[in-house]
Amino acid sequence: MTKPIPQVADADRKRPWLLHSLLESRAALEVAGLLLSFPLLPGSPRGDGHPVLVIPGLATGDESTFLLRQYLASLGYACHAWKIGRNVGPLAGNQERLVNRVRLLAEQYHQPVSLVGWSMGGLFARYVAHESPAQVRSVTTLGSPISLHEDADNVATLVARVGSNIALEDYTSLVNGKTWHHWRTTPPVPTSALYSRSDGACYWSSTRDPLQHARAENIRVPGSHAGMTHNPLVFAVLADRLAQRPDTWTPYRPEGLGGMLLSMSRPLKLIW
């Protein structure tokens, strides 16, 4: 029996702070931080060669995840772009195309695929994990508006307009109930939701998973929404999470490179 979708709290209907929205340009600083962290990143846990598929955010394509994919490939993962063009949301049937792509990759490598999705790409990853759990090893979302819902006064809901040029109410009427359920319900695989309290595009609590089983977690990282795909701490956390085996999965602990970067960022807590 399918679990009911949890009610979205009033806090999840809020908009991000205006200051955080204005500071989304700090994503450029995250690029600089990534460059400075390059000497340390090779010390991250090595991959075991299993396939990883990285999904871009709304209105972006594979170019937005290039650095992240290069990093994961350097760790030893068989890293893949989604290769479906720009992410225009579920209206173009892209979710089903992605389901088929993941199934083909799982068949090619004879093992499940880890999914990493930025922003709306994370919602796509969650959808695939519900549709094909046997082909998905884990799901990691980066600033994804998991609590996206039809009637929220939340900037997260307005992303629907970016790729569709239609009214929000028309958009929500076209997204079926199964899609809403899969987006907002914890996937039946190890799931990590990375979120930032200073996210300038989605209110931070809307990017947290409801944690409906024991192998799900929320991990706070400092940074902007736009910078999630080139944030050195995100890279370090991803390396740790992807190295986890599903049968021995344990929650994230900020140790090693991730712990060091997190400690270095604490003086900027109010901004980041």
Buried (B, 14 or more C-beta within 10 A) or exposed (E): EEEEBEEBEEEBBBBBBEEBBEBBEBBEBBBEBBEEBEEBBEEBBEBEEBBBBBBBBBBBBBEBBBBBBEBBBBBBBBBBBBEBEBBBBBBBEBBEBBBEBBBEBBEEBEBBBBBBBBBBBBBBBBBBBBBBEEBBBBBBBBBBBBBBBEEBEBBBBBBBBBBBEEEBEEBBEBBEEEBBBBBBBBBBBBBBBBBBBBBBBBBBBBBBBBBEBEBBBBBBBBBBBBBBBBBBBBBBBBBBBBBBEEEEBEBBEBEBBBBBBBEBBEEEEEBB
